[in-house]
Amino acid sequence: MDASNLAAVWLTLKLASVVTLLLLLLGTPIAWWLARTRSWWKGPVGAVVALPLVLPPTVLGFYLLILMGPHGPVGQLTQSLGLGILPFTFPGLVIASVCYSMPFVVQPIQNAFEAMGERPMEVAASLRASPRDAFFSVALPLARPGFVSAAILGFAHTVGEFGVVLMIGGNIPGKTQVVSVQLYDHVEAMEYVEAHGLAGGMVAFSFLVLLALYGRRRLGGWSP
Amino acid sequence: MNVPFCKFVALAALLMSATLARAETVQVAVAANFTKPMEAIAAEFEKDTGHKAQLSFGATGKFYAQIANGAPFDVFLAADDSTPMKMEEELLTVPGSRFTYAIGTLVLWSAREGYVDDKGEVLKKGEFKHLAIANPKTAPYGLAAIQALTRLGLLSALQPRFVQGENITQTYQFVATGNAELGFVALSQVFKEGKLSGGSAWLVPASLHDPIRQDAVLLAKARNNAAAKALMDYLKGEKAARVIESYGYGR
């Protein structure tokens, strides 16, 4: 594999790791709220979280390009903070990918919290555990399989992302040129040998990830 | 079924097959930069000949991969001349059908009025963060931009500020949305009815890069498609030439 392919692989892994970590931090409270709330807002918020499942990534990418651009609200905010604009930067890709992979992380965690029911938290409360304590020592361990699924899916989905990165990335080697874009480039340039190298790697990677996900379930990886 | 109705059906079928024989459909793969002129030409072509032209727009390299793998296109208007030549060697085209339908003009463009001066001095001042170019590996306008910057001696200084569009349309989008202050695009994208449609621009002198020859080919599967042949002839004609030139291409 040549140096630019390696750089793209490294960048992709870095992006997917950062995004997965952020999504677990951001997604957990959202999933908790969605699982427990009886508020009218549950429907609209759930729908917004799930939007990237349905929207073509290029649509999302195009709107992010406009929102984060110099005339968009996000762009004006970042400019006034002296940060410049986000498109064509690694942080820009991170933010876009967080939006894009959100449902893949929130939904498994939300399902795990819902499956747990209210009972464990009530029992914990009757044993005088504070809500915080109960959340960390009862709810989180019970929802562990949901978290593992969420992390795997969020990571894999970010690795496979293409349309959004294409729209806001600018294809800068080492900064925004991820594997999927690099692969597209090779195909466009008729460099089929290099394309096969990357594409074959992606197929193998995706297979292993899904094997980890489904194989785990088969082996009874679902703790109670 | 009664006899008059059968006669009517037979007559209708006959009429339909007669019109079908005269008016055929040609499926055309068109380089992204030629989108606007081709839409105008296709409308005229349909009016003048009665044939139907179905247009698909995209990147030349992608079309090559699709055509080599059996995509149902009859005519291919590429953004370069090397891809059609390669296809000729690989027997994907009707021999002898290749010709240059347009010569592209490279322009340095900004969506802001007065930002790009008419000598391109803005490149030397370098008071910008992002310069958008099309991927030089895949897009002829990107390659021409690299050649021009090389001849101006600015390539290594400006390279860190490049943002690359996958094709010339995406490059235009980066500049049009203001995310890149300026960029190298096709004149056809920012030129309408003989003048700039907005922003400011520098026409990059043709001496700074190799000519951007855009070649058309008749694809092997369209050997017997009358509409495809008619379109190839139409592109060589006077009417098409006027449209092509009005969008800032040479011939």
Chai-1 contact restraints between the chains, C-beta under 6 A:
chainA,res_idxA,chainB,res_idxB,connection_type,confidence,min_distance_angstrom,max_distance_angstrom,comment,restraint_id
A,L65,B,T177,contact,1.0,0.0,6.0,A-B,restraint_1
A,I66,B,T177,contact,1.0,0.0,6.0,A-B,restraint_2
A,G69,B,T177,contact,1.0,0.0,6.0,A-B,restraint_3
A,G69,B,G178,contact,1.0,0.0,6.0,A-B,restraint_4
A,G69,B,N179,contact,1.0,0.0,6.0,A-B,restraint_5
A,P70,B,G178,contact,1.0,0.0,6.0,A-B,restraint_6
A,H71,B,G178,contact,1.0,0.0,6.0,A-B,restraint_7
A,P87,B,N179,contact,1.0,0.0,6.0,A-B,restraint_8
A,F88,B,V163,contact,1.0,0.0,6.0,A-B,restraint_9
A,G170,B,V163,contact,1.0,0.0,6.0,A-B,restraint_10
A,G170,B,Q164,contact,1.0,0.0,6.0,A-B,restraint_11
A,N171,B,Q164,contact,1.0,0.0,6.0,A-B,restraint_12
A,V187,B,A65,contact,1.0,0.0,6.0,A-B,restraint_13
A,E188,B,A59,contact,1.0,0.0,6.0,A-B,restraint_14
A,E188,B,G61,contact,1.0,0.0,6.0,A-B,restraint_15
A,E188,B,K62,contact,1.0,0.0,6.0,A-B,restraint_16
A,E188,B,T138,contact,1.0,0.0,6.0,A-B,restraint_17
A,A189,B,G61,contact,1.0,0.0,6.0,A-B,restraint_18
A,A189,B,K137,contact,1.0,0.0,6.0,A-B,restraint_19
A,A189,B,T138,contact,1.0,0.0,6.0,A-B,restraint_20
A,M190,B,G61,contact,1.0,0.0,6.0,A-B,restraint_21
